[in-house]
Amino acid sequence: MRSRAAQILLFSLLALIGEVRAQAGRLPEVDLNRTGILDDISENTAVYLSGTRNFPTDSLLSIPWTIPGFRKYTHFISPRQVNMTALLKFALFNSGDSVQGVFFCPGFLFRTIRLFRLGDSGRSITELTPVLPRNSDSLGYRKITLGPREHAVLIALLTFVKASTNSLNPTLTRESYISQAISLVHTNKTHNDVISNLFAGIMLMMIFYALSEYAQTAKPEFLHYAVYAICIGSLLILKSVLHNKATTFNYLFEGWLDNIIFCIGYIFYIIFHRKFLETEKNYPALDRILFWGSNAIIVMTVLYGLAVLAVSDFQVRNYIENATKYVLLLISILFIWKGLKYKDVLMNYIVYGNISLCLLSIVSQAMIATNFKPVNGTSILNQALFYYQAGIIVELLFFLSALTYKNKKEIILSIQKEEKLKLETERKELEKQVAVLAAKQDERNRISADMHDELGSGVTAIRLMSEIVKTKMKEQTLPEIDKISHSANELLNKMNTIIWTMTSSNDSVENLVAYIRSYAVEFFENTAIDCYFNMPIAIPSREISGEKRRNIFLSVKEALNNVLKHSQGSVVKINVTVGDRLVIEILDDGVGINMEKLRKFGNGLNNMKRRMASIDGEFNIENHEGTRTRFQLAL
């Protein structure tokens, strides 16, 4: 009983002290009849922050209020104060002759807003029924109505959304202006909206670019970068669009979703760096830093989610959020420190981008923590978000430079690889052709050897036996025996020519010239025609195939046969020159060739033309103090 009496006495004493302080502070009244749009009543409002989350309404009369004007409201509420209950006290007066309504807004991140009206004696209190505007963005507003010449003292009991961007900014707006006031709150940040929209366009472009690159190349790093761009772009756009919006989704976003999106984005950003720079292969030490750093961010993100679900104290999740940012800062510093040691152009581009992002992020975070304003007035330079966006854009420019450099390098390497593959293919094809040619030459050599050993010995035996028969028969020799001997001799000569043609060791111009010289001298040896053979002292080492040797030799043989049969001359000269072309010229001092009567030479000339054409050679015959026959072949 005494305890109850002491408690009542204590509350009465506190109420009396509060009343005295309120009177001493002369809590000024706000005239509703003069209220406009978003009138700031901070200077007319007393404030009290209670450590009790569920503040008892029966204690509202005994609050030790802070005297208005003695303490300016800071823009942000500290994480420790987010757990508290905020109470505001303000006095209103309607100087008009008609009922006047206003909407009270304490700020934009309050989970509950309850309004209480003190009785005329100041010793009773009544909770007002909450009336919200007819607007989707209405959770932060409560309607207050006063009759003509009516006075009222009101107390607002507030609980904060668990976010690090809470603020106390009490305002009043006349009921008829509420739609304009809500619209004004959303459009009163034009410069920041322009920058955010510009940034959104850039990030959207990068998302489409990264996805198109992934579709074309199937490289996972572009998919990782697309996820990062989606997360960070969405985060900053939502920050801009939801700024000062009292909606359920904004409470959810500012409460915990923004940090989850932020962490997921940077997890993929770190993975992107590992893939893009191929750190596992090229920079193992740096890869370990990024690997364990990304795992640390994943663990802290999970811890943050558990704290949101299971821990009521906002400071715990705030500590985890700040620790996550410090870990990211540490990863950035280590990445920059290690990256600057590598003398690699691609790495330097990425490092410079991270330096820009890191420095501007520090500036942005410092401005949030200290509420520092670099310039006076309302300027985009006073927006902390602007510096973070600027850091991302600068980092993006360095990334695009790195991507251009990498693509150029990959194109060069791809061309070199294709050329190497092409050369390797050509080399294998050449080796295959050489092997086939070697096999053909071996087969030619085998056939020529067999012909020489088997056929040659047989034909020679026939020739010798025919000569023996002729010797034994003496004057009684039969014409058929002479024909057999002659045919065997002709056959032996032709077979020797075939064997010479097929033997691969004879595939040279020098051998061809020597063979023609030997044949010509022997052919005219027992005739009335003198043969002169002119050839270079040194013949260049040039290879010539068996087919070409055979056709040239047979053509020359036909020409020499024509000289012997039809020229009626006494001298034949054979001139051979060897350079880029092999030229064999046969001149006789005979009667010349009658170009109008070529019937008797028809088959021989046609054969020579056909043989030289088959090996891409040239054949020409003309009268020149006899007959001049010329054979030419490009070497």
LODREN-738287 format. One record per residue (C-alpha): chain; residue number from 1; x, y, z. Coordinates in steps of 0.2 Angstrom, whole numbers. Each point is the difference from the previous one (the first is absolute). Example, Ala and Ser with C-alpha at 12.3 -4.5 7.8 and 13.67 -1.06 7.14 Angstrom:
residues 2
{A; 1; {62; -22; 39}}
{A; 2; {6; 17; -3}}
END
This chain:
residues 635
{A; 1; {0; 0; 0}}
{A; 2; {14; 12; 5}}
{A; 3; {9; -5; -16}}
{A; 4; {-15; 4; -11}}
{A; 5; {-2; 17; 9}}
{A; 6; {19; 3; -3}}
{A; 7; {-2; -4; -18}}
{A; 8; {-15; 12; -2}}
{A; 9; {10; 13; 9}}
{A; 10; {15; -2; -11}}
{A; 11; {-11; 1; -16}}
{A; 12; {-9; 16; 7}}
{A; 13; {17; 8; 4}}
{A; 14; {7; -4; -18}}
{A; 15; {-16; 7; -7}}
{A; 16; {1; 15; 10}}
{A; 17; {18; 2; -5}}
{A; 18; {-4; -2; -18}}
{A; 19; {-15; 12; 1}}
{A; 20; {12; 13; 8}}
{A; 21; {13; -3; -13}}
{A; 22; {-13; 1; -14}}
{A; 23; {-6; 17; 7}}
{A; 24; {18; 6; 3}}
{A; 25; {4; -5; -18}}
{A; 26; {-17; 8; -6}}
{A; 27; {-5; -14; -12}}
{A; 28; {-5; 11; -15}}
{A; 29; {-16; -3; -9}}
{A; 30; {-1; -4; -18}}
{A; 31; {-15; 9; -9}}
{A; 32; {-9; -12; -11}}
{A; 33; {-8; 14; -9}}
{A; 34; {17; 5; -6}}
{A; 35; {7; -17; -5}}
{A; 36; {6; -3; -17}}
{A; 37; {9; -14; -8}}
{A; 38; {13; -10; 10}}
{A; 39; {2; 13; 13}}
{A; 40; {15; -4; 12}}
{A; 41; {-6; 0; 18}}
{A; 42; {17; -7; 7}}
{A; 43; {3; 17; 10}}
{A; 44; {-18; -2; 7}}
{A; 45; {2; -18; 6}}
{A; 46; {6; -8; 16}}
{A; 47; {8; -17; -2}}
{A; 48; {4; -15; 11}}
{A; 49; {8; -16; -4}}
{A; 50; {-4; -15; 11}}
{A; 51; {10; -16; 1}}
{A; 52; {-16; -9; 2}}
{A; 53; {-6; -7; -17}}
{A; 54; {-18; -3; 6}}
{A; 55; {-2; 16; 9}}
{A; 56; {-15; 0; 13}}
{A; 57; {-14; 13; -5}}
{A; 58; {-4; 4; 18}}
{A; 59; {18; 7; 2}}
{A; 60; {-3; 13; -14}}
{A; 61; {-4; 13; 13}}
{A; 62; {16; -1; 9}}
{A; 63; {13; 1; -13}}
{A; 64; {15; 12; 3}}
{A; 65; {-1; 9; -17}}
{A; 66; {14; 9; -8}}
{A; 67; {-3; 19; -1}}
{A; 68; {-3; 5; -19}}
{A; 69; {14; 10; -8}}
{A; 70; {13; -6; 12}}
{A; 71; {4; -15; -11}}
{A; 72; {0; -1; -19}}
{A; 73; {-5; -16; -8}}
{A; 74; {14; -9; -9}}
{A; 75; {-5; -8; -16}}
{A; 76; {4; -17; 5}}
{A; 77; {-5; -11; 15}}
{A; 78; {14; -10; 7}}
{A; 79; {-1; -19; -1}}
{A; 80; {-1; -1; 19}}
{A; 81; {-15; 12; 0}}
{A; 82; {-9; -10; -14}}
{A; 83; {-4; -12; 14}}
{A; 84; {-8; 13; 10}}
{A; 85; {-18; 8; 0}}
{A; 86; {0; 18; -6}}
{A; 87; {-13; 12; 8}}
{A; 88; {-4; 17; -7}}
{A; 89; {-11; 14; 8}}
{A; 90; {-7; 15; -9}}
{A; 91; {-14; 12; 2}}
{A; 92; {-13; 5; -13}}
{A; 93; {-12; 15; -1}}
{A; 94; {-14; 3; -13}}
{A; 95; {-2; 19; -2}}
{A; 96; {-13; -2; -13}}
{A; 97; {-19; 0; 1}}
{A; 98; {-2; -17; -8}}
{A; 99; {6; -18; 3}}
{A; 100; {18; -2; -6}}
{A; 101; {9; -16; -4}}
{A; 102; {19; -4; -2}}
{A; 103; {11; -15; -3}}
{A; 104; {14; -3; 12}}
{A; 105; {16; -9; -6}}
{A; 106; {14; -4; 12}}
{A; 107; {11; -7; -14}}
{A; 108; {0; -14; -12}}
{A; 109; {7; -16; 9}}
{A; 110; {-12; -3; 14}}
{A; 111; {-8; -17; 3}}
{A; 112; {-14; 7; 11}}
{A; 113; {-7; 18; 2}}
{A; 114; {-12; 3; 15}}
{A; 115; {-7; 17; 4}}
{A; 116; {-7; 4; 17}}
{A; 117; {-9; 16; 6}}
{A; 118; {2; 8; 17}}
{A; 119; {-15; 5; 9}}
{A; 120; {-3; 18; 4}}
{A; 121; {6; -2; 18}}
{A; 122; {15; -9; -6}}
{A; 123; {-3; -15; 11}}
{A; 124; {-9; -11; -12}}
{A; 125; {4; -7; -17}}
{A; 126; {-9; -7; -15}}
{A; 127; {6; -10; -15}}
{A; 128; {-6; 7; -17}}
{A; 129; {-7; -12; -13}}
{A; 130; {13; -1; -14}}
{A; 131; {-6; 8; -16}}
{A; 132; {12; -1; -16}}
{A; 133; {-1; 9; -16}}
{A; 134; {-8; -9; -15}}
{A; 135; {17; -3; -8}}
{A; 136; {11; -15; -3}}
{A; 137; {14; 9; 9}}
{A; 138; {-9; 3; 16}}
{A; 139; {7; -10; 14}}
{A; 140; {10; 15; 7}}
{A; 141; {-15; 12; 2}}
{A; 142; {-13; 2; 13}}
{A; 143; {-15; 12; 0}}
{A; 144; {-3; 13; 14}}
{A; 145; {-16; 10; 0}}
{A; 146; {-4; 15; 11}}
{A; 147; {-16; 10; 2}}
{A; 148; {-1; 19; -1}}
{A; 149; {11; 9; 12}}
{A; 150; {5; -17; 8}}
{A; 151; {16; -3; 9}}
{A; 152; {8; -17; 1}}
{A; 153; {16; -8; 7}}
{A; 154; {5; -17; -9}}
{A; 155; {13; -13; 4}}
{A; 156; {6; -12; -14}}
{A; 157; {6; -17; 5}}
{A; 158; {12; -7; -14}}
{A; 159; {9; -16; -3}}
{A; 160; {14; 0; -13}}
{A; 161; {2; -12; -15}}
{A; 162; {16; -9; 4}}
{A; 163; {11; 9; -13}}
{A; 164; {16; 11; 1}}
{A; 165; {-8; 14; -9}}
{A; 166; {-14; 5; 12}}
{A; 167; {-3; 19; 4}}
{A; 168; {-11; 11; 10}}
{A; 169; {-8; 14; -11}}
{A; 170; {-17; 4; 7}}
{A; 171; {-11; 10; -13}}
{A; 172; {-18; 6; -2}}
{A; 173; {-9; 1; -16}}
{A; 174; {-18; 8; -2}}
{A; 175; {-12; -14; -5}}
{A; 176; {-4; 8; -17}}
{A; 177; {18; 0; -5}}
{A; 178; {5; -18; 5}}
{A; 179; {0; -6; -18}}
{A; 180; {12; 14; -5}}
{A; 181; {11; -3; 15}}
{A; 182; {2; -18; -3}}
{A; 183; {4; 4; -19}}
{A; 184; {12; 13; 6}}
{A; 185; {10; -12; 11}}
{A; 186; {3; -11; -15}}
{A; 187; {4; 14; -12}}
{A; 188; {11; 10; 12}}
{A; 189; {16; -9; -5}}
{A; 190; {1; 3; -19}}
{A; 191; {18; 1; -2}}
{A; 192; {2; -17; 9}}
{A; 193; {-13; -7; -11}}
{A; 194; {9; 5; -16}}
{A; 195; {16; -8; 6}}
{A; 196; {-9; -16; 6}}
{A; 197; {-10; -1; -17}}
{A; 198; {17; 3; -9}}
{A; 199; {8; -14; 10}}
{A; 200; {-15; -11; -3}}
{A; 201; {2; 2; -18}}
{A; 202; {18; -4; 0}}
{A; 203; {-2; -15; 11}}
{A; 204; {-15; -7; -11}}
{A; 205; {12; 2; -15}}
{A; 206; {13; -10; 10}}
{A; 207; {-12; -13; 5}}
{A; 208; {-5; -3; -18}}
{A; 209; {18; 1; -6}}
{A; 210; {5; -13; 12}}
{A; 211; {-14; -12; -4}}
{A; 212; {3; 2; -18}}
{A; 213; {19; -4; 2}}
{A; 214; {-5; -15; 11}}
{A; 215; {-12; -6; -14}}
{A; 216; {13; 1; -13}}
{A; 217; {16; -6; 10}}
{A; 218; {-8; -11; 14}}
{A; 219; {13; 8; 11}}
{A; 220; {-7; -1; 18}}
{A; 221; {9; 17; 6}}
{A; 222; {-13; 10; -11}}
{A; 223; {-14; -9; 9}}
{A; 224; {8; 4; 17}}
{A; 225; {2; 19; -6}}
{A; 226; {-18; 0; -6}}
{A; 227; {-6; -5; 18}}
{A; 228; {11; 13; 8}}
{A; 229; {-7; 13; -12}}
{A; 230; {-18; -5; 4}}
{A; 231; {3; 0; 19}}
{A; 232; {9; 17; 1}}
{A; 233; {-11; 8; -13}}
{A; 234; {-16; -6; 9}}
{A; 235; {7; 6; 16}}
{A; 236; {4; 17; -5}}
{A; 237; {-16; 3; -10}}
{A; 238; {-10; -6; 15}}
{A; 239; {10; 11; 11}}
{A; 240; {-5; 15; -11}}
{A; 241; {-18; -5; -4}}
{A; 242; {-4; -5; 18}}
{A; 243; {8; 15; 8}}
{A; 244; {-12; 8; 13}}
{A; 245; {-14; -13; -4}}
{A; 246; {-10; -6; 14}}
{A; 247; {-5; -17; -7}}
{A; 248; {1; -18; 6}}
{A; 249; {12; -5; -14}}
{A; 250; {11; 15; 5}}
{A; 251; {0; -6; 18}}
{A; 252; {5; -17; -6}}
{A; 253; {13; 7; -12}}
{A; 254; {8; 12; 12}}
{A; 255; {-1; -12; 15}}
{A; 256; {10; -15; -8}}
{A; 257; {-3; -3; -18}}
{A; 258; {13; 14; -6}}
{A; 259; {14; -8; 9}}
{A; 260; {-4; -18; -7}}
{A; 261; {-1; 7; -18}}
{A; 262; {17; 9; 4}}
{A; 263; {9; -15; 6}}
{A; 264; {-7; -12; -14}}
{A; 265; {6; 13; -13}}
{A; 266; {18; 1; 7}}
{A; 267; {1; -19; 2}}
{A; 268; {-3; -2; -18}}
{A; 269; {12; 15; -3}}
{A; 270; {14; -9; 8}}
{A; 271; {-4; -16; -9}}
{A; 272; {0; 10; -16}}
{A; 273; {18; 7; 4}}
{A; 274; {6; -18; 2}}
{A; 275; {-7; -6; -16}}
{A; 276; {4; 16; -11}}
{A; 277; {18; 1; 6}}
{A; 278; {2; -19; 1}}
{A; 279; {8; 2; 17}}
{A; 280; {1; -18; 4}}
{A; 281; {12; -3; -14}}
{A; 282; {9; 17; -2}}
{A; 283; {0; 7; 18}}
{A; 284; {-2; -14; 13}}
{A; 285; {3; 11; 15}}
{A; 286; {-13; 13; -5}}
{A; 287; {-12; -14; -4}}
{A; 288; {1; -7; 18}}
{A; 289; {-4; 18; 6}}
{A; 290; {-15; 1; -11}}
{A; 291; {-6; -17; 4}}
{A; 292; {1; 1; 19}}
{A; 293; {-7; 18; -1}}
{A; 294; {-15; -6; -10}}
{A; 295; {-3; -14; 12}}
{A; 296; {1; 12; 15}}
{A; 297; {-13; 12; -8}}
{A; 298; {-11; -16; -3}}
{A; 299; {1; -4; 18}}
{A; 300; {-3; 17; 6}}
{A; 301; {-15; 2; -11}}
{A; 302; {-7; -16; 7}}
{A; 303; {3; 6; 18}}
{A; 304; {-9; 17; -4}}
{A; 305; {-15; -10; -7}}
{A; 306; {0; -10; 16}}
{A; 307; {1; 16; 11}}
{A; 308; {-15; 8; -10}}
{A; 309; {-10; -16; 4}}
{A; 310; {5; -4; 18}}
{A; 311; {8; 16; 8}}
{A; 312; {-11; 14; 6}}
{A; 313; {15; 12; 4}}
{A; 314; {3; 10; -16}}
{A; 315; {18; 4; 6}}
{A; 316; {5; -19; -3}}
{A; 317; {-5; 0; -19}}
{A; 318; {7; 18; -1}}
{A; 319; {17; -7; 6}}
{A; 320; {-1; -14; -12}}
{A; 321; {-4; 12; -14}}
{A; 322; {14; 12; 4}}
{A; 323; {12; -15; 2}}
{A; 324; {-5; -6; -17}}
{A; 325; {5; 17; -7}}
{A; 326; {16; 0; 9}}
{A; 327; {4; -17; -7}}
{A; 328; {-4; 6; -18}}
{A; 329; {11; 15; 3}}
{A; 330; {14; -12; 6}}
{A; 331; {-2; -11; -15}}
{A; 332; {1; 15; -11}}
{A; 333; {16; 7; 8}}
{A; 334; {8; -18; -1}}
{A; 335; {-6; -1; -18}}
{A; 336; {8; 17; -5}}
{A; 337; {16; -3; 10}}
{A; 338; {3; -17; -8}}
{A; 339; {-7; 5; -17}}
{A; 340; {12; 15; -1}}
{A; 341; {15; -12; 1}}
{A; 342; {-5; -9; -16}}
{A; 343; {7; 9; -15}}
{A; 344; {-15; -5; -11}}
{A; 345; {-11; 12; -10}}
{A; 346; {-16; -9; 3}}
{A; 347; {3; -1; 19}}
{A; 348; {4; 18; 0}}
{A; 349; {-16; 6; -8}}
{A; 350; {-10; -10; 13}}
{A; 351; {11; 6; 15}}
{A; 352; {-2; 18; -5}}
{A; 353; {-19; -2; -1}}
{A; 354; {0; -8; 17}}
{A; 355; {10; 14; 7}}
{A; 356; {-13; 13; -6}}
{A; 357; {-14; -10; 6}}
{A; 358; {8; -3; 17}}
{A; 359; {5; 19; 3}}
{A; 360; {-17; 6; -5}}
{A; 361; {-9; -13; 10}}
{A; 362; {10; 6; 15}}
{A; 363; {-6; 18; -3}}
{A; 364; {-18; -6; -2}}
{A; 365; {1; -10; 17}}
{A; 366; {8; 14; 9}}
{A; 367; {-13; 13; -6}}
{A; 368; {-14; -12; 7}}
{A; 369; {9; -3; 16}}
{A; 370; {4; 18; 4}}
{A; 371; {-14; 9; -10}}
{A; 372; {13; 11; -8}}
{A; 373; {-5; 12; -14}}
{A; 374; {15; 5; -11}}
{A; 375; {-10; 15; -7}}
{A; 376; {-13; 12; 6}}
{A; 377; {-18; -1; -5}}
{A; 378; {-9; -14; -10}}
{A; 379; {13; -8; -12}}
{A; 380; {3; -17; -7}}
{A; 381; {17; 1; 8}}
{A; 382; {-8; -1; 17}}
{A; 383; {-8; -17; -5}}
{A; 384; {10; -15; 7}}
{A; 385; {-8; -11; -13}}
{A; 386; {7; 11; -14}}
{A; 387; {18; -5; 5}}
{A; 388; {-3; -18; 0}}
{A; 389; {-8; 1; -17}}
{A; 390; {14; 10; -7}}
{A; 391; {12; -14; 7}}
{A; 392; {-9; -13; -9}}
{A; 393; {-1; 9; -16}}
{A; 394; {19; 4; 0}}
{A; 395; {3; -19; 4}}
{A; 396; {-11; -4; -14}}
{A; 397; {10; 10; -12}}
{A; 398; {16; -8; 5}}
{A; 399; {-9; -17; -1}}
{A; 400; {-5; 4; -18}}
{A; 401; {18; 5; -4}}
{A; 402; {6; -17; 7}}
{A; 403; {-13; -9; -10}}
{A; 404; {5; 9; -16}}
{A; 405; {18; -5; 3}}
{A; 406; {-4; -18; 5}}
{A; 407; {-11; -2; -16}}
{A; 408; {14; 8; -11}}
{A; 409; {13; -12; 8}}
{A; 410; {-12; -15; -2}}
{A; 411; {-2; 4; -18}}
{A; 412; {18; 1; -3}}
{A; 413; {3; -17; 9}}
{A; 414; {-14; -7; -9}}
{A; 415; {7; 5; -17}}
{A; 416; {17; -6; 5}}
{A; 417; {-8; -17; 6}}
{A; 418; {-9; -1; -17}}
{A; 419; {16; 3; -10}}
{A; 420; {9; -12; 11}}
{A; 421; {-13; -13; -3}}
{A; 422; {0; 4; -18}}
{A; 423; {18; -2; -2}}
{A; 424; {0; -16; 10}}
{A; 425; {-14; -7; -11}}
{A; 426; {10; 5; -16}}
{A; 427; {16; -8; 8}}
{A; 428; {-10; -16; 3}}
{A; 429; {-7; 0; -18}}
{A; 430; {17; 4; -7}}
{A; 431; {8; -15; 10}}
{A; 432; {-14; -11; -6}}
{A; 433; {3; 5; -18}}
{A; 434; {19; -2; 3}}
{A; 435; {-4; -18; 7}}
{A; 436; {-11; -4; -15}}
{A; 437; {13; 7; -12}}
{A; 438; {14; -10; 9}}
{A; 439; {-11; -16; -2}}
{A; 440; {-3; 4; -18}}
{A; 441; {19; 2; -3}}
{A; 442; {3; -16; 9}}
{A; 443; {-12; -9; -11}}
{A; 444; {7; 8; -15}}
{A; 445; {17; -6; 5}}
{A; 446; {-6; -18; 4}}
{A; 447; {-9; -1; -17}}
{A; 448; {15; 7; -10}}
{A; 449; {12; -12; 10}}
{A; 450; {-12; -15; -4}}
{A; 451; {-1; 5; -19}}
{A; 452; {19; 2; 0}}
{A; 453; {3; -17; 8}}
{A; 454; {-14; -10; -7}}
{A; 455; {-5; 7; -17}}
{A; 456; {17; 8; -4}}
{A; 457; {8; -17; 2}}
{A; 458; {-13; -9; -11}}
{A; 459; {1; 13; -14}}
{A; 460; {19; 0; 0}}
{A; 461; {-1; -19; -1}}
{A; 462; {-11; 1; -15}}
{A; 463; {11; 12; -9}}
{A; 464; {16; -10; 4}}
{A; 465; {-8; -16; -6}}
{A; 466; {-6; 8; -16}}
{A; 467; {17; 6; -3}}
{A; 468; {7; -18; 3}}
{A; 469; {-12; -7; -12}}
{A; 470; {5; 13; -13}}
{A; 471; {18; -5; 2}}
{A; 472; {-3; -18; -2}}
{A; 473; {-11; 2; -15}}
{A; 474; {12; 11; -9}}
{A; 475; {-6; 5; -17}}
{A; 476; {-16; -11; 3}}
{A; 477; {-7; 13; 12}}
{A; 478; {-19; 2; 0}}
{A; 479; {-7; 17; -1}}
{A; 480; {-11; -4; 16}}
{A; 481; {16; -3; 10}}
{A; 482; {6; 18; -4}}
{A; 483; {-17; 7; 5}}
{A; 484; {1; -10; 16}}
{A; 485; {17; 7; 4}}
{A; 486; {-5; 18; -5}}
{A; 487; {-16; -1; 10}}
{A; 488; {9; -7; 15}}
{A; 489; {12; 14; -1}}
{A; 490; {-14; 13; -2}}
{A; 491; {-9; -7; 14}}
{A; 492; {16; 0; 11}}
{A; 493; {3; 18; -3}}
{A; 494; {-18; 5; 4}}
{A; 495; {0; -10; 15}}
{A; 496; {16; 8; 6}}
{A; 497; {-9; 17; -3}}
{A; 498; {-14; -5; 10}}
{A; 499; {11; -6; 14}}
{A; 500; {10; 16; -1}}
{A; 501; {-17; 10; 1}}
{A; 502; {-6; -10; 15}}
{A; 503; {15; 0; 11}}
{A; 504; {-2; 14; 13}}
{A; 505; {19; 3; 1}}
{A; 506; {-1; 7; -18}}
{A; 507; {-12; 14; 5}}
{A; 508; {11; 15; -4}}
{A; 509; {3; 12; -15}}
{A; 510; {19; -5; 0}}
{A; 511; {-4; -18; -2}}
{A; 512; {-13; 4; -14}}
{A; 513; {13; 10; -10}}
{A; 514; {13; -13; 2}}
{A; 515; {-12; -14; -6}}
{A; 516; {-5; 10; -15}}
{A; 517; {18; 4; -4}}
{A; 518; {5; -19; 2}}
{A; 519; {-15; -5; -11}}
{A; 520; {3; 13; -14}}
{A; 521; {19; -4; -1}}
{A; 522; {-4; -19; -1}}
{A; 523; {-15; 3; -12}}
{A; 524; {11; 9; -14}}
{A; 525; {16; -10; 3}}
{A; 526; {-1; -11; -15}}
{A; 527; {-9; 13; -11}}
{A; 528; {5; 13; -13}}
{A; 529; {-5; 14; 12}}
{A; 530; {12; 8; 12}}
{A; 531; {-8; 3; 17}}
{A; 532; {6; 15; 11}}
{A; 533; {-7; 2; 17}}
{A; 534; {1; 16; 10}}
{A; 535; {-4; 1; 18}}
{A; 536; {4; 11; 15}}
{A; 537; {16; -4; 10}}
{A; 538; {-9; 0; 16}}
{A; 539; {-19; -5; 0}}
{A; 540; {-10; 7; 15}}
{A; 541; {-7; -13; 12}}
{A; 542; {-18; -1; -5}}
{A; 543; {-12; -14; 3}}
{A; 544; {-11; -6; -14}}
{A; 545; {-13; -14; 1}}
{A; 546; {1; -17; -10}}
{A; 547; {-15; 4; -10}}
{A; 548; {8; 17; -7}}
{A; 549; {16; -9; -3}}
{A; 550; {-8; -13; -10}}
{A; 551; {-11; 12; -11}}
{A; 552; {15; 11; -3}}
{A; 553; {12; -14; -5}}
{A; 554; {-13; -8; -11}}
{A; 555; {-3; 16; -8}}
{A; 556; {18; 4; -3}}
{A; 557; {2; -18; -6}}
{A; 558; {-14; 2; -13}}
{A; 559; {8; 17; -6}}
{A; 560; {17; -9; -2}}
{A; 561; {-8; -14; -10}}
{A; 562; {-8; 13; -12}}
{A; 563; {17; 8; -2}}
{A; 564; {8; -17; -5}}
{A; 565; {-14; -5; -11}}
{A; 566; {-6; 16; -9}}
{A; 567; {13; 14; 2}}
{A; 568; {13; -6; -13}}
{A; 569; {12; 10; 10}}
{A; 570; {18; -4; 6}}
{A; 571; {0; 10; 16}}
{A; 572; {-11; 0; 15}}
{A; 573; {2; 12; 15}}
{A; 574; {-8; -3; 17}}
{A; 575; {0; 16; 11}}
{A; 576; {-5; -2; 19}}
{A; 577; {-3; 15; 12}}
{A; 578; {-5; -2; 18}}
{A; 579; {-7; 15; 10}}
{A; 580; {-18; 3; 6}}
{A; 581; {-4; -10; -16}}
{A; 582; {7; -15; -8}}
{A; 583; {3; 4; -19}}
{A; 584; {5; -14; -12}}
{A; 585; {3; 6; -18}}
{A; 586; {4; -12; -15}}
{A; 587; {7; 8; -16}}
{A; 588; {5; -9; -16}}
{A; 589; {7; 6; -16}}
{A; 590; {-12; -10; -11}}
{A; 591; {-13; 5; -13}}
{A; 592; {-12; 6; 13}}
{A; 593; {-18; -4; 4}}
{A; 594; {-13; 4; -12}}
{A; 595; {-14; 7; 11}}
{A; 596; {-13; -2; -14}}
{A; 597; {4; -19; -2}}
{A; 598; {0; -6; 18}}
{A; 599; {-9; -17; -3}}
{A; 600; {16; -10; 0}}
{A; 601; {4; 8; 17}}
{A; 602; {-18; 0; 6}}
{A; 603; {0; -13; 14}}
{A; 604; {18; 4; 6}}
{A; 605; {-4; 19; 2}}
{A; 606; {-17; -3; 8}}
{A; 607; {8; -12; 12}}
{A; 608; {13; 13; 5}}
{A; 609; {-13; 13; 2}}
{A; 610; {-11; -11; 11}}
{A; 611; {14; -6; 11}}
{A; 612; {6; 18; 3}}
{A; 613; {-17; 6; 3}}
{A; 614; {-3; -14; 13}}
{A; 615; {14; 7; 11}}
{A; 616; {-4; 19; -3}}
{A; 617; {15; 1; -12}}
{A; 618; {1; 9; -17}}
{A; 619; {5; -7; -17}}
{A; 620; {5; 10; -15}}
{A; 621; {7; -5; -17}}
{A; 622; {5; 11; -14}}
{A; 623; {12; 2; -15}}
{A; 624; {16; 9; 4}}
{A; 625; {14; -5; -12}}
{A; 626; {-7; -17; 2}}
{A; 627; {-12; -5; 13}}
{A; 628; {0; 7; 18}}
{A; 629; {-10; -10; 13}}
{A; 630; {-2; 8; 18}}
{A; 631; {-6; -8; 16}}
{A; 632; {-3; 11; 15}}
{A; 633; {-6; -5; 18}}
{A; 634; {-1; 12; 15}}
{A; 635; {10; -7; 15}}
END
